[in-house]
């Protein structure tokens, strides 16, 4: 019975998962890019984080996230290193604060 419940829950969350592009402006280094990716990986409900590319102007990290993007944006906004610029259904734009 427990296994069946877990299978149903797993299927439910896999159906809800969506791809969220997080664009970060002003990251000073590749090391900070990797630290940012590690930060996103540790956030609640994030089930995957893929490197999309580092650039000093604008870097990209692609997250897999099953919940409303509003929850993810609100959590990122709480982090002092980042300033939330805008977000929509599949994309979040933040600026790095040094």
NORTA-V17015 format. One record per residue. N is the residue number from 0. RES is the residue in three letters. PSI is psi as a letter, one per 20 degrees, with the letter a starting at -180 (999 if undefined). NEAR is the number of other ideal C-beta (glycine too) atoms within 10 Angstrom. D_CENTER is the distance of its C-alpha to the mean C-alpha in whole Angstrom. Layout:
# NORTA-V17015
N;RES;PSI;NEAR;D_CENTER / N;RES;PSI;NEAR;D_CENTER
This chain:
# NORTA-V17015
0;UNK;g;5;33 / 1;UNK;g;6;30 / 2;UNK;g;7;29 / 3;UNK;g;8;30 / 4;UNK;g;9;28 / 5;UNK;h;10;25 / 6;UNK;g;10;25 / 7;UNK;g;9;25 / 8;UNK;g;10;22 / 9;UNK;g;10;20 / 10;UNK;h;10;21 / 11;UNK;g;10;20 / 12;UNK;h;12;16 / 13;UNK;h;11;16 / 14;UNK;h;8;18 / 15;UNK;i;12;15 / 16;UNK;p;15;12 / 17;UNK;r;13;11 / 18;UNK;p;12;9 / 19;UNK;p;22;6 / 20;UNK;p;14;7 / 21;UNK;o;24;6 / 22;UNK;p;16;9 / 23;UNK;p;25;11 / 24;UNK;p;16;15 / 25;UNK;k;16;17 / 26;UNK;p;23;16 / 27;UNK;h;10;19 / 28;UNK;r;10;19 / 29;UNK;h;11;17 / 30;UNK;g;10;17 / 31;UNK;h;17;15 / 32;UNK;g;21;13 / 33;UNK;h;14;13 / 34;UNK;h;12;13 / 35;UNK;g;22;10 / 36;UNK;g;21;8 / 37;UNK;h;10;10 / 38;UNK;g;16;9 / 39;UNK;h;22;5 / 40;UNK;h;13;7 / 41;UNK;i;9;9 / 42;UNK;q;15;8 / 43;UNK;p;9;10 / 44;UNK;i;16;9 / 45;UNK;o;18;7 / 46;UNK;i;12;9 / 47;UNK;q;12;8 / 48;UNK;p;21;7 / 49;UNK;q;11;9 / 50;UNK;p;12;11 / 51;UNK;i;14;12 / 52;UNK;p;10;14 / 53;UNK;p;19;15 / 54;UNK;q;11;17 / 55;UNK;h;13;19 / 56;UNK;g;7;19 / 57;UNK;p;14;15 / 58;UNK;r;22;13 / 59;UNK;p;16;10 / 60;UNK;p;23;7 / 61;UNK;p;17;7 / 62;UNK;q;24;4 / 63;UNK;p;15;7 / 64;UNK;p;25;7 / 65;UNK;i;14;11 / 66;UNK;a;14;11 / 67;UNK;p;13;12 / 68;UNK;h;17;9 / 69;UNK;g;10;11 / 70;UNK;g;13;11 / 71;UNK;g;21;7 / 72;UNK;g;18;9 / 73;UNK;h;12;11 / 74;UNK;g;15;10 / 75;UNK;h;20;8 / 76;UNK;h;13;12 / 77;UNK;h;8;14 / 78;UNK;p;15;13 / 79;UNK;h;6;16 / 80;UNK;i;16;15 / 81;UNK;q;20;13 / 82;UNK;p;15;14 / 83;UNK;p;16;12 / 84;UNK;g;12;14 / 85;UNK;r;10;14 / 86;UNK;q;19;12 / 87;UNK;a;11;13 / 88;UNK;h;9;13 / 89;UNK;j;11;10 / 90;UNK;q;14;9 / 91;UNK;p;24;8 / 92;UNK;p;17;11 / 93;UNK;q;23;11 / 94;UNK;p;15;14 / 95;UNK;p;17;14 / 96;UNK;p;10;17 / 97;UNK;999;7;20
